[in-house]
Amino acid sequence: TESHQIESMVANGLLPVLMTAMKILKKKESICGELFKLVLSVCRGDSSYCKEIIDSDAWIILAESATMYVSDPDISLLCFHIMLAMLDSDEANKHNSLVYFDSKRFPHSEVLKCLHEALNAHQQNETISVQILRIFRIAVEKSVCVDSYFTRERVYEPMIASLIKYIAVEDMKLCFSISVGHIAISNKFMQERLKDLNIYENLIYVINTSITEVSVVKWAFWAVGCLVQFYQPGQIKFATSGGCKAYANALLNVTDLNCLAVLLRSLAMLSSQNSSIQQLFMKENVLQIILEKKEQLSCIFESTTSAEKRSAIKQLLVTFDYTMMALGHSLSSNSNGFDDFNYILE
């Protein structure tokens, strides 16, 4: 399993042999474990090897095997390790996701059904559950989960319940925020379905407990924006569940410029044209905190010599102005600034 050994074996025709072996030997439990270990080593090697595996019938074989060996956690876990390696490979990431993960390369319903069944079967196994949730997160992020099976069978419900169950584990806070945001974005139907799944309370928990983790907090605020965009019941529920206080705390502690921009845009999305929510933000002294934060940034802008940093701060100062307008009941002539929340985070 050393990289140079794998390279040598691939050069001598390993990949076609592996693909054929997976098809023929998938029901041989005594062999499957070692076979999948080798496949995983290959997937974690050069990304071009991963492409050949993705282009084969590997998804179906892995989905069938993960379901077939549900009583053997070791084999199931290997299947999910391989799926995750294929989804998150350099080869996959450099392509447009909607093209690269089409129905041929990623048979949505079959794989989602497998993940759904496995998640239910392994509810008490944290290691397997967490790995399945990582696969779900990448699949949702790459827009391959938005199909009839995902919504018809309400696959997102056990997925979100498990994300909440394991939210304190490793990278699950990040997985939770990215997953719920992508499920909800520009989709009022899903916004309504997600409203009563304890998502708002858990996003507030993520924000309050991860205030120093820039990436986690940034995605959490992005998710808030996706959940409440043009959806007043969601706006009210989030604001009255402690969301305004979470924003006030974050504004006092977040220093990363990119994270601040996401925070401010979602805050504006939450409060614009809603006087009751604006009043809740006022009670938490949010407008005053924003004014002080803006003043600090203005001073930094004047003293910095970096053109790149000055440009970033200048854009952020404009975002501060828009957010203050959203909090001050005078947004009507500038509402277009908040119509599109599909902005790039990085």
SVG drawing of the C-alpha trace seen along z (x, -y; Angstrom):
<svg xmlns="http://www.w3.org/2000/svg" viewBox="-44 -57 52 73">
<polyline fill="none" stroke="black" stroke-width="0.4" points="0.0,0.0 3.0,-2.3 2.4,-5.0 5.3,-3.8 4.1,-0.2 0.6,-1.2 2.0,-3.2 4.0,-0.2 0.9,2.1 -1.3,-0.4 1.3,-0.6 1.1,3.2 -2.7,3.2 -4.1,3.3 -7.1,1.1 -9.1,3.3 -8.3,6.3 -9.6,4.4 -12.8,3.4 -13.4,7.0 -12.7,8.4 -15.1,6.0 -17.9,7.2 -17.2,10.9 -16.1,11.1 -18.5,8.6 -20.4,11.5 -17.3,13.3 -17.1,11.8 -13.8,13.5 -12.1,11.7 -14.1,8.4 -12.4,6.9 -8.9,7.2 -10.1,6.2 -11.7,3.0 -8.6,2.1 -6.6,2.3 -9.2,0.2 -9.1,-2.4 -5.3,-2.6 -5.6,-3.2 -8.3,-5.8 -6.1,-7.7 -3.2,-7.6 -3.0,-9.5 -6.3,-11.3 -6.3,-9.9 -6.7,-6.4 -9.8,-7.6 -11.3,-8.8 -11.1,-5.3 -12.8,-3.8 -15.5,-6.5 -16.1,-5.8 -16.6,-2.1 -19.6,-0.6 -17.9,-1.1 -20.8,-3.2 -23.4,-0.5 -21.0,2.2 -20.1,0.3 -23.7,-0.6 -24.8,3.0 -21.9,4.2 -22.4,1.7 -26.1,2.8 -25.2,6.5 -22.6,6.5 -24.6,4.3 -23.9,6.8 -20.1,6.5 -19.1,2.9 -15.6,3.3 -16.6,4.0 -19.4,1.3 -16.9,-1.2 -14.4,-0.4 -17.2,-0.9 -17.9,-4.4 -14.2,-5.3 -13.9,-4.5 -17.1,-6.5 -15.8,-9.5 -12.4,-9.2 -14.1,-9.2 -16.3,-12.2 -13.6,-14.3 -10.8,-13.4 -8.8,-16.1 -10.1,-14.7 -13.7,-15.2 -13.2,-18.6 -11.6,-20.1 -14.6,-19.4 -18.0,-21.1 -19.9,-19.1 -23.2,-19.0 -21.4,-17.6 -19.0,-15.3 -21.6,-13.8 -24.2,-13.0 -26.5,-10.0 -24.0,-7.7 -21.0,-8.6 -23.1,-9.0 -26.3,-7.0 -28.1,-9.3 -31.1,-7.2 -29.2,-4.0 -26.4,-5.5 -28.7,-7.7 -30.9,-4.6 -27.8,-2.8 -26.7,-5.7 -30.2,-6.0 -30.5,-2.3 -27.0,-2.2 -27.5,-5.3 -30.6,-3.6 -28.8,-0.3 -25.7,-1.8 -27.4,-4.4 -25.4,-3.4 -22.1,-3.2 -20.5,-6.6 -17.6,-5.9 -19.8,-4.6 -22.5,-7.2 -20.0,-10.1 -18.4,-8.8 -21.9,-8.4 -22.7,-12.0 -19.5,-13.2 -20.5,-11.5 -24.0,-13.1 -22.5,-16.5 -20.3,-16.3 -23.2,-14.9 -25.5,-17.7 -22.7,-20.3 -22.2,-19.0 -25.9,-19.3 -26.4,-15.6 -28.9,-15.0 -31.7,-17.2 -33.6,-14.4 -37.0,-12.8 -35.8,-10.0 -34.1,-12.5 -37.3,-14.5 -39.9,-11.8 -38.4,-9.5 -37.5,-12.4 -33.9,-11.2 -32.8,-14.5 -34.7,-13.9 -32.6,-11.0 -29.5,-12.7 -30.2,-15.9 -31.2,-14.0 -27.9,-12.2 -25.9,-15.4 -27.5,-16.9 -26.9,-13.7 -23.2,-13.8 -22.8,-17.6 -20.0,-17.7 -17.9,-15.1 -14.9,-16.3 -16.1,-18.1 -19.8,-17.5 -20.6,-21.2 -19.2,-22.1 -21.0,-19.2 -24.2,-20.3 -24.0,-23.9 -23.0,-23.1 -25.6,-20.4 -28.6,-22.3 -27.6,-25.4 -27.4,-23.6 -30.6,-21.7 -32.5,-25.0 -30.9,-27.4 -33.4,-29.0 -35.9,-26.3 -38.9,-27.5 -40.4,-24.0 -37.4,-22.7 -37.2,-25.7 -40.7,-24.9 -39.9,-21.2 -36.7,-22.0 -38.2,-24.6 -39.3,-22.1 -36.3,-19.8 -34.4,-21.8 -32.0,-23.3 -32.2,-26.9 -31.5,-26.0 -28.5,-23.9 -27.1,-26.5 -27.2,-28.9 -25.3,-26.3 -22.7,-25.9 -22.2,-29.7 -22.0,-30.1 -19.6,-27.2 -17.3,-27.7 -16.7,-31.5 -13.0,-31.1 -13.3,-28.6 -13.6,-30.9 -14.7,-28.3 -17.3,-26.7 -18.9,-30.1 -18.8,-31.4 -20.7,-28.4 -23.1,-28.6 -24.0,-32.2 -24.2,-31.2 -26.7,-28.4 -28.8,-30.9 -29.1,-33.1 -30.1,-30.1 -32.8,-29.0 -34.4,-32.4 -34.1,-34.0 -37.6,-35.3 -39.1,-32.9 -40.6,-35.0 -41.6,-32.1 -38.0,-30.9 -36.7,-34.5 -39.0,-34.9 -38.2,-31.4 -34.5,-31.9 -34.6,-35.4 -36.8,-34.4 -34.8,-31.3 -31.7,-33.3 -30.4,-34.1 -30.1,-37.8 -28.0,-37.3 -25.8,-34.8 -25.2,-37.5 -24.3,-40.1 -21.8,-37.8 -20.3,-36.9 -19.9,-40.6 -18.0,-41.2 -15.6,-38.3 -15.2,-37.6 -12.2,-39.4 -11.8,-37.5 -13.0,-39.9 -14.6,-37.2 -16.4,-35.7 -17.7,-39.2 -19.0,-39.8 -21.0,-36.5 -22.2,-37.4 -23.4,-40.9 -25.1,-39.7 -27.1,-37.0 -28.0,-39.5 -29.3,-41.9 -31.2,-39.0 -32.7,-38.1 -33.8,-41.6 -34.6,-43.6 -38.3,-44.7 -39.2,-43.0 -39.7,-45.5 -40.2,-42.9 -36.9,-41.3 -35.2,-44.7 -36.4,-45.5 -35.0,-42.2 -31.6,-43.1 -31.9,-46.6 -32.4,-44.9 -29.1,-43.1 -27.4,-46.4 -26.4,-45.1 -26.6,-48.4 -24.2,-50.0 -21.8,-47.0 -21.9,-47.4 -21.1,-51.1 -18.1,-50.4 -16.9,-47.6 -17.2,-49.8 -15.2,-52.5 -12.4,-50.1 -12.3,-48.9 -12.2,-52.4 -9.1,-53.1 -7.4,-49.9 -8.3,-51.0 -6.6,-54.4 -3.4,-52.8 -2.9,-49.8 -0.7,-50.0 -1.7,-46.7 -3.8,-47.4 -5.4,-44.0 -6.4,-44.5 -7.6,-48.0 -9.9,-46.7 -11.3,-43.9 -12.0,-46.4 -13.6,-48.9 -16.0,-46.3 -16.7,-45.2 -17.5,-48.8 -20.1,-49.0 -21.6,-45.8 -21.7,-47.4 -23.7,-50.3 -26.2,-47.9 -26.6,-46.0 -27.2,-49.1 -29.9,-50.2 -31.5,-46.8 -31.6,-47.3 -32.8,-50.9 -36.0,-50.5 -34.7,-52.3 -33.8,-49.4 -36.6,-49.8 -34.5,-51.7 -31.6,-49.3 -33.4,-46.0 -31.6,-44.5 -28.5,-44.3 -30.1,-41.3 -32.0,-39.6 -29.2,-37.1 -27.6,-35.1 -25.7,-32.7 -22.5,-34.6 -19.1,-32.9 -17.7,-32.4 -14.0,-32.0"/>
</svg>
